[in-house]
Amino acid sequence: MSTTKALPLLEPDAAPCCPPLSERPLTSEEAQRSAVMFKALGDPVRLRLFSLVASHEGGEACVCDISDVGVSQPTVSHHLKKLKDAGLLSSERRGTWVYYRVEPAVLAAMGRLLVRTGAA
């Protein structure tokens, strides 16, 4: 039984989270969605876990491969849940292990948000 859950950014008709910050001011709703993402990444352990998953060979990582980040296993699980709740990670249980992945659409949306538009 798979516990993989589709992320809002990956739905076929979903628009990217937000326009580039330099394009126009964010609406209240866009700012709220972006703040959830940045808040999740604002913790050093979460940022490190996100980086470990994103840079792992094959684009996904078993929790057994990324849990050595200087905190206890329950704390790792807590931080991974926060990243999932923010829509930054998806997961799938395979036997006794859970595999996490950062979908390319998530990284692309994050990159678009921070791109500078127009002439410099």
Contacts in CASP RR format, 6 or more apart in sequence:
PFRMAT RR
TARGET T0000
AUTHOR 0000-0000-0000
METHOD contacts of the structure
MODEL  1
MSTTKALPLLEPDAAPCCPPLSERPLTSEEAQRSAVMFKALGDPVRLRLF
SLVASHEGGEACVCDISDVGVSQPTVSHHLKKLKDAGLLSSERRGTWVYY
RVEPAVLAAMGRLLVRTGAA
1 93 0 8 1.000
2 92 0 8 1.000
2 93 0 8 1.000
3 91 0 8 1.000
3 92 0 8 1.000
3 93 0 8 1.000
3 98 0 8 1.000
4 90 0 8 1.000
4 91 0 8 1.000
4 92 0 8 1.000
5 84 0 8 1.000
5 90 0 8 1.000
5 91 0 8 1.000
6 90 0 8 1.000
7 87 0 8 1.000
7 90 0 8 1.000
7 103 0 8 1.000
7 105 0 8 1.000
7 106 0 8 1.000
8 14 0 8 1.000
8 87 0 8 1.000
9 16 0 8 1.000
9 17 0 8 1.000
9 87 0 8 1.000
9 103 0 8 1.000
9 105 0 8 1.000
9 106 0 8 1.000
9 109 0 8 1.000
10 103 0 8 1.000
10 105 0 8 1.000
10 106 0 8 1.000
16 108 0 8 1.000
16 109 0 8 1.000
16 112 0 8 1.000
16 113 0 8 1.000
17 30 0 8 1.000
17 33 0 8 1.000
17 34 0 8 1.000
17 37 0 8 1.000
17 109 0 8 1.000
17 113 0 8 1.000
18 26 0 8 1.000
18 30 0 8 1.000
18 33 0 8 1.000
18 34 0 8 1.000
18 112 0 8 1.000
18 113 0 8 1.000
19 26 0 8 1.000
19 30 0 8 1.000
19 112 0 8 1.000
19 113 0 8 1.000
20 112 0 8 1.000
20 113 0 8 1.000
20 114 0 8 1.000
20 115 0 8 1.000
20 116 0 8 1.000
20 117 0 8 1.000
21 113 0 8 1.000
21 114 0 8 1.000
22 115 0 8 1.000
22 116 0 8 1.000
22 117 0 8 1.000
22 118 0 8 1.000
23 117 0 8 1.000
26 34 0 8 1.000
34 113 0 8 1.000
36 86 0 8 1.000
37 86 0 8 1.000
37 87 0 8 1.000
37 88 0 8 1.000
37 110 0 8 1.000
39 86 0 8 1.000
40 46 0 8 1.000
40 82 0 8 1.000
40 83 0 8 1.000
40 85 0 8 1.000
40 86 0 8 1.000
40 87 0 8 1.000
40 88 0 8 1.000
41 47 0 8 1.000
41 50 0 8 1.000
41 86 0 8 1.000
41 88 0 8 1.000
43 79 0 8 1.000
43 82 0 8 1.000
45 69 0 8 1.000
45 70 0 8 1.000
45 71 0 8 1.000
45 75 0 8 1.000
45 76 0 8 1.000
45 79 0 8 1.000
46 79 0 8 1.000
46 82 0 8 1.000
46 83 0 8 1.000
48 69 0 8 1.000
49 66 0 8 1.000
49 69 0 8 1.000
49 76 0 8 1.000
49 79 0 8 1.000
49 80 0 8 1.000
49 83 0 8 1.000
50 83 0 8 1.000
50 88 0 8 1.000
50 89 0 8 1.000
50 102 0 8 1.000
52 61 0 8 1.000
52 65 0 8 1.000
52 66 0 8 1.000
52 69 0 8 1.000
53 59 0 8 1.000
53 60 0 8 1.000
53 61 0 8 1.000
53 66 0 8 1.000
53 89 0 8 1.000
53 100 0 8 1.000
53 101 0 8 1.000
53 102 0 8 1.000
54 102 0 8 1.000
54 107 0 8 1.000
56 65 0 8 1.000
56 66 0 8 1.000
59 101 0 8 1.000
59 102 0 8 1.000
60 99 0 8 1.000
60 100 0 8 1.000
60 101 0 8 1.000
61 99 0 8 1.000
61 100 0 8 1.000
61 101 0 8 1.000
62 97 0 8 1.000
62 98 0 8 1.000
62 99 0 8 1.000
63 76 0 8 1.000
63 77 0 8 1.000
63 80 0 8 1.000
63 97 0 8 1.000
63 98 0 8 1.000
63 99 0 8 1.000
63 100 0 8 1.000
64 97 0 8 1.000
66 76 0 8 1.000
66 100 0 8 1.000
67 73 0 8 1.000
67 76 0 8 1.000
69 76 0 8 1.000
71 79 0 8 1.000
80 89 0 8 1.000
80 91 0 8 1.000
80 100 0 8 1.000
83 89 0 8 1.000
84 90 0 8 1.000
84 91 0 8 1.000
84 100 0 8 1.000
87 106 0 8 1.000
88 102 0 8 1.000
88 106 0 8 1.000
89 100 0 8 1.000
89 101 0 8 1.000
89 102 0 8 1.000
90 100 0 8 1.000
90 101 0 8 1.000
90 103 0 8 1.000
91 98 0 8 1.000
91 99 0 8 1.000
91 100 0 8 1.000
91 101 0 8 1.000
92 98 0 8 1.000
92 99 0 8 1.000
92 101 0 8 1.000
93 99 0 8 1.000
END
